Amino acid sequence: MVNLLPNLEGRLGAAGLRWSGRLVSNLVVRAPWTWPLLRPFVDRFFSNRALAWDRITDAGSARHLAPLSAAALYVKPHPERVLDLGTGTGEGALLMAREFPAASVRGVDMSSEMIRIAARKVGLDPTGRVAFKVADASNLPYDDDSFDLVTQLNMPPFVAELARVVRPGGSVVIATTAGPRTPAYARPDTIAAAFARRGFNEVARGSAADGEFWVGRRSRR
Ligand SMILES: C[S@@+](CC[C@H](N)C(=O)[O-])C[C@H]1O[C@@H](n2cnc3c(N)ncnc32)[C@H](O)[C@@H]1O
């Protein structure tokens, strides 16, 4: 069992955590109108764990980030503007900043506790190359076509809103650290179908370490 789960399970138990995470992910993909009802519970769950997140999930480790690293190899050309959704303590966004040194990278999370920890990692960055902000992935504070690449790691996919902010020809990466054992898991076929409806083609899907990734590219208009 990868250590994303046992340390988070608390009273839910590993199976309960996986079941509820999967339920939230499937509802978000198939019935996004349910999100306002789920949001307070999801927010509280992650905000309560923000301080301990890096320790209990090893979020900055090569194993945690492996599927995102592997997916980055399929992102071509290199992006100039990257957004990491549900960034938590920011490790996915920081990885993208290392992978794409010329890109400006934004990380958003609905939990202000998570964002406080992520922002501390970049300090007062005078270049503003990497920045974090509180935002809900179901209603992003960005214009249409704002990003060349949108990534997310271990986060339910808000497909319509994600697709809106990727420019034509831009890429999307959906990754999970523990594959089907990740609470916020959606099957690759479900992801592919949801993005295909919004004009995205599958570029790659695969696995790395214990996790999985899916890469899509938005058709050029
Ligand atoms: C399982 S954690 C993953 C954090 C980080 N990506 C990682 O892998 O370490 C999921 C994160 O997504 C955030 N999240 C869940 N739903 C969200 C939404 N609709 N908008 C923004 N953030 C959300 C949670 O607050 C939490 O920080």
The ligand as an SDF file (V2000), in Angstrom:
LIG
                    3D

 27 29  0  0  0  0  0  0  0  0999 V2000
   -5.3510   14.9170   -2.8910 C   0  0  0  0  0  0  0  0  0  0  0  0
   -4.9120   16.6110   -2.7570 S   0  0  0  0  0  0  0  0  0  0  0  0
   -3.5910   16.7270   -3.9490 C   0  0  0  0  0  0  0  0  0  0  0  0
   -2.6540   17.8720   -3.7060 C   0  0  0  0  0  0  0  0  0  0  0  0
   -1.4310   17.8550   -4.6260 C   0  0  0  0  0  0  0  0  0  0  0  0
   -1.8260   17.9940   -6.0080 N   0  0  0  0  0  0  0  0  0  0  0  0
   -0.6520   16.5960   -4.3920 C   0  0  0  0  0  0  0  0  0  0  0  0
   -0.7290   15.6700   -5.2190 O   0  0  0  0  0  0  0  0  0  0  0  0
    0.0500   16.5480   -3.3750 O   0  0  0  0  0  0  0  0  0  0  0  0
   -6.2450   17.3970   -3.6160 C   0  0  0  0  0  0  0  0  0  0  0  0
   -6.1720   18.9030   -3.5400 C   0  0  0  0  0  0  0  0  0  0  0  0
   -7.1420   19.4220   -4.4340 O   0  0  0  0  0  0  0  0  0  0  0  0
   -7.7990   20.4880   -3.7780 C   0  0  0  0  0  0  0  0  0  0  0  0
   -9.1040   20.6080   -4.4250 N   0  0  0  0  0  0  0  0  0  0  0  0
  -10.1120   19.7040   -4.4400 C   0  0  0  0  0  0  0  0  0  0  0  0
  -11.1440   20.1800   -5.1760 N   0  0  0  0  0  0  0  0  0  0  0  0
  -10.7640   21.4170   -5.6230 C   0  0  0  0  0  0  0  0  0  0  0  0
  -11.3750   22.4140   -6.4280 C   0  0  0  0  0  0  0  0  0  0  0  0
  -12.6020   22.2630   -6.9340 N   0  0  0  0  0  0  0  0  0  0  0  0
  -10.6840   23.5280   -6.7050 N   0  0  0  0  0  0  0  0  0  0  0  0
   -9.4350   23.7280   -6.2130 C   0  0  0  0  0  0  0  0  0  0  0  0
   -8.8040   22.8350   -5.4330 N   0  0  0  0  0  0  0  0  0  0  0  0
   -9.4630   21.6780   -5.1420 C   0  0  0  0  0  0  0  0  0  0  0  0
   -7.8290   20.1310   -2.3140 C   0  0  0  0  0  0  0  0  0  0  0  0
   -7.9640   21.2560   -1.4880 O   0  0  0  0  0  0  0  0  0  0  0  0
   -6.4680   19.4490   -2.1600 C   0  0  0  0  0  0  0  0  0  0  0  0
   -5.4670   20.3540   -1.7830 O   0  0  0  0  0  0  0  0  0  0  0  0
  1  2  1  0
  2  3  1  0
  2 10  1  0
  3  4  1  0
  4  5  1  0
  5  6  1  0
  5  7  1  0
  7  8  2  0
  7  9  1  0
 10 11  1  0
 11 12  1  0
 11 26  1  0
 12 13  1  0
 13 14  1  0
 13 24  1  0
 14 15  1  0
 14 23  1  0
 15 16  2  0
 16 17  1  0
 17 18  1  0
 17 23  2  0
 18 19  1  0
 18 20  2  0
 20 21  1  0
 21 22  2  0
 22 23  1  0
 24 25  1  0
 24 26  1  0
 26 27  1  0
M  CHG  2   2   1   9  -1
M  END
$$$$
